[in-house]
Amino acid sequence: MLVIELAELNHLLADARQQLIGFLTLAEPWATDHVPQLAESLIAALDEHLRITQPLTSSQPFNDPPAIPDSRG
């Protein structure tokens, strides 16, 4: 069983969030170059759906990720 101390978990989550913010920062000029008419809404949608800049709170409900369809038919 893997045990992570709360302080370490907070550090890991903060680091992951910073990396995702970096992703948004890099994605913005890419989107502007490749789909300028959609760039702003694309970055906003990524941020909203991935909840990158939304503050973390302990009261946020965890929603299960959507099911991935089985490609085996």
Secondary structure, DSSP 4 states (H G I P E B T S, - for coil): -----HHHHHHHHHHHHHHHHHHHHHHHHHHHHH-TTTHHHHHHHHHHHHTSSSPP-TTSPPPPPPPPPPTT-
